[in-house]
Amino acid sequence: MRAASKLFKLILHCDPTMPHVVRYNFIYARCFGCKSAAIKNNRYKLSCFLVNNCNGHYQLITTHASSDENYLTDEVFNQMLATGENPDAFKKLCSDHLDKLCKAGNFCAATRLLQFIRDKNIFISPAAYNRVLASAAADEKIDFEFSVQVFKDLIISCRVLSSASYLNLAQSFTSTNDSVQLLRFVKEVSELAFPSGTTVVNRIILAFAECGQIENALLIFDQMADLKCNRDLITYNTIFDVLGRSGRVNEMQHEFKSMKEAGIDPDFVSYNTLINSFRKLGRLDMCLVFLREMCDKGIKPDLLTFTALIEAFGRSGNIEEALKLFDEMKQRKIKPSVQTYRSIITNLKRMGKVELAIKYAEEMNLSLSDLAGPDDFKSKERLLRNRKSRP
């Protein structure tokens, strides 16, 4: 069976479309008395036929078996033989063996097996590729190039990838700082994913940011100007979030201007991200600028927007502006929450306006059944997250 396994490796590693390979298969088939054209032209059927008839021809077989093709055990190839012409069984066997190799930390053999099935234009399930990516991300010794190739195979086999795929890819890059390699990869993937290149690059940027690789996320964003995929609204909203979380509001404001110059109109997510980022840094003057611009464009602020600003102005001592925003919220038919009322009441008391605080407390108690509850905040937060991350 050792000879059979070597022959199977040899045939499976050949390209059956090449003339010399067709002649090679034909000659071997003739040697063993195969008269069926269907078998001669199918490397899986031919492998099975030859293996079943190879007794007494061990030397002939082994002289053509290359030593560098022995990266998989005879046992594995014998199992592959048993799948015959069943492609699903063949893919499952490859997936199972990849799992074993990755768990054992044998990524060198995993690389060669992946190359083997890639050369045959065979792609395993997205779940199998994801498991390989996860294993590579967990091992700091693994070269980023390995994850790059697995990710590209995943793009080909499955056009829509999970968030976990992108996160595993980004985590694999933590062991290197080769920006040239990173940008080359982004360019290759954007072309491979065409016409969905922008969506894929957006999700790569988000994944790198979520892994704490802010500079790499921004580097990829800058690179998009030289790619075939154009920046879109989601690209900019992602970058606003990345810069805002880092407190880099001046850069955020610059990119906001660039977005409008590119003819891309900001949306609800854009403005909310800007307002929240400036609010956290105490830049309440800019918050009002964005709020007014948002309203002028017909984009309605929501409960989260108003509540955050009312609390911020109240804590800063500008209770008058907080009350103006509170009245505007009610005029826009946006239900205040208990949290909003309590913020107003607390800050009024702190400013010594006790009578006014009592008035708002009574108003809150009379309208408890009609106030916005926790579910209103959760639904808005969920909507905000989905708009940021949608493909």
Residue pairs with C-beta under 8 A, 6 or more apart in sequence:
1 74
1 78
2 74
3 54
3 57
3 58
3 61
3 62
4 51
4 54
4 61
4 78
4 81
5 74
5 77
5 78
5 81
6 61
6 62
6 65
6 74
7 47
7 50
7 51
7 54
7 61
7 64
7 65
8 47
8 51
8 77
8 78
8 80
8 81
9 65
9 69
9 70
9 72
9 77
10 61
10 64
10 65
10 66
10 69
11 25
11 43
11 46
11 47
11 50
12 43
12 47
12 80
12 116
12 120
13 66
13 69
13 116
13 119
14 21
14 24
14 25
14 43
15 21
15 119
16 22
16 25
16 41
16 43
22 41
25 40
25 43
25 46
26 40
28 46
28 50
29 39
29 40
29 46
29 49
29 50
31 57
31 60
32 49
32 50
32 53
32 54
32 57
33 53
34 40
34 46
34 49
34 50
34 53
38 45
39 45
39 46
39 49
40 46
42 85
44 84
44 85
45 84
45 85
47 81
48 81
48 84
51 81
54 61
71 108
71 109
71 112
71 113
72 97
72 109
72 113
76 93
76 97
79 93
80 90
80 93
83 89
83 90
83 93
87 122
90 122
91 122
91 123
91 124
91 125
94 113
94 117
94 122
94 124
94 128
95 124
95 125
95 128
97 113
98 110
98 113
98 114
98 124
98 128
98 131
98 132
99 128
99 131
101 107
101 109
101 110
101 113
102 110
102 131
102 132
102 135
102 136
103 135
105 139
107 135
107 136
107 139
107 142
107 146
110 132
110 146
111 146
111 149
114 132
114 149
114 150
114 153
117 123
117 124
118 153
123 153
123 156
123 157
124 157
125 157
126 154
126 157
126 158
126 161
126 162
126 165
129 150
129 153
129 154
129 157
129 158
129 165
130 154
130 162
130 164
130 165
130 168
132 150
133 147
133 150
133 151
133 154
133 165
133 168
133 169
133 172
134 164
134 168
136 142
136 146
136 147
136 150
136 168
136 172
137 147
137 167
137 168
137 169
137 171
137 172
140 174
140 175
141 175
142 172
142 175
143 176
144 172
144 173
144 175
144 176
144 178
144 181
144 182
144 185
145 181
146 172
147 168
147 169
147 172
147 173
148 169
148 185
151 165
151 169
151 189
152 188
152 189
152 192
154 161
154 165
155 161
155 189
155 192
155 193
155 200
156 192
159 193
159 196
160 391
161 200
161 203
163 203
163 207
163 389
166 203
166 204
166 206
166 207
167 207
167 210
167 211
169 204
169 207
170 204
170 207
170 208
170 210
170 211
170 213
171 211
173 182
173 208
173 213
173 216
174 211
174 213
179 216
179 219
182 216
182 219
182 220
183 219
183 220
183 223
186 201
186 204
186 220
186 223
186 227
187 223
187 226
187 227
189 197
189 200
189 201
189 204
190 197
190 198
190 200
190 201
190 227
190 228
190 229
191 197
191 228
193 199
193 200
194 228
194 229
197 227
197 228
197 229
198 224
198 229
198 230
198 231
198 232
198 235
199 234
199 391
200 229
201 220
201 224
201 227
201 229
201 235
202 232
202 234
202 235
202 238
203 389
203 391
204 220
205 217
205 220
205 221
205 235
205 238
205 239
205 242
206 217
206 238
206 388
206 389
208 214
208 216
208 217
208 220
209 217
209 238
209 241
209 242
209 245
214 242
214 246
217 239
217 242
218 239
218 242
218 243
221 231
221 235
221 239
224 230
224 231
224 235
225 231
231 259
231 262
231 264
232 264
233 259
233 264
233 265
233 266
233 267
233 270
234 388
234 390
236 255
236 256
236 259
236 264
236 266
236 270
237 267
237 269
237 270
237 273
237 387
237 388
238 388
239 252
239 255
240 252
240 255
240 256
240 270
240 273
240 274
240 277
241 273
241 388
243 249
243 251
243 252
243 255
243 277
244 252
244 273
244 274
244 276
244 277
244 280
245 277
247 277
247 280
247 281
249 277
249 278
249 281
249 283
249 286
252 274
252 277
253 274
253 286
256 266
256 270
256 274
259 266
259 270
260 266
265 297
266 297
266 299
267 299
267 387
268 294
268 299
268 300
268 302
268 387
269 384
269 387
269 388
271 290
271 291
271 293
271 294
271 299
271 301
271 305
272 302
272 304
272 305
272 384
274 286
274 290
275 287
275 290
275 291
275 294
275 305
275 308
275 309
276 308
278 284
278 286
278 287
278 290
279 287
279 308
279 309
279 312
282 312
282 316
284 309
284 312
284 313
284 316
284 318
284 321
287 309
287 312
288 309
288 321
291 301
291 305
291 309
294 301
295 301
300 332
301 329
301 332
301 334
302 334
302 380
303 329
303 334
303 335
303 336
303 337
303 340
303 372
303 376
303 377
303 380
304 377
304 380
304 381
304 384
306 325
306 326
306 328
306 329
306 334
306 336
306 340
307 336
307 337
307 339
307 340
307 343
309 322
309 325
310 322
310 325
310 326
310 329
310 340
310 343
310 344
311 322
311 343
313 319
313 321
313 322
313 325
314 322
314 343
314 344
314 346
314 347
315 347
317 351
319 347
319 348
319 351
319 353
322 343
322 344
322 347
323 344
326 336
326 340
326 344
329 336
329 340
330 336
335 370
335 371
335 372
335 376
336 371
336 372
337 371
337 372
337 373
337 376
337 377
338 364
338 368
338 371
340 372
341 360
341 361
341 363
341 364
341 371
342 364
344 357
344 360
345 357
345 360
345 361
345 364
348 354
348 356
348 357
348 360
349 357
364 371
